[in-house]
Structures are given as C-alpha cells and as structure tokens.
Amino acid sequence: MDLDPNDATLFSNRSLCWLRMGDGQKAFLDALELREMRPNWPKACYRLGAALMTLKDYESACEALFDGFKLDPDNAEIERALRTGILTVALAS
C-alpha cells in the first residue's frame, strides 16, 4: 500500500482480510476508500456491503449491494448477499 496507494485491488484484498479477521470497522474503511477509487466496480460495492453487514448497518449494506447489483446483475455473489441483507432488514422490522 505504501508503494501504490492508488491500487484498488490492494484495498479490496485488505478489506476482505479484515472481514475474515472479524474487524468490520477496518474492512469498512478500506471498502469505503475502494468505493471512492472505483465507484463503478461491482466488487467495490460488494466489499462495502459486506463490511456494513458485519457492522449491522443492514440498510446501508443493502444500498451498497444494490448499487453493485445494478452494475453487474449477473453476479450471483452480490445477489445472494443482497437477498440476505433484505431478509435481515425485513426480520428486524
């Protein structure tokens, strides 16, 4: 990251690492930076949505995931995460 702070792939991968380590806040910060770098990249939307789900901000997660779904409607991973988020929001209300 020090060598190329504009490499979106590095932010994406580190966000995933933070998620797998259980640190939703750090995953969120990297995903937010990633989304700013590449706003039209479905994976950026997915990473942000996944981080927000971990932080239990389900409505914002659904918004991010839906943005990704609009960019790539054939992406099964995004669709699955979006369905999970919508179901979680519905059950919480």
Secondary structure, 3 states (H helix, E strand, C coil): CCCCCCCHHHHHHHHHHHHHHCCHHHHHHHHHHHHHHCCCCHHHHHHHHHHHHHCCCHHHHHHHHHHHHHHCCCCHHHHHHHHHHHHHHHHHC
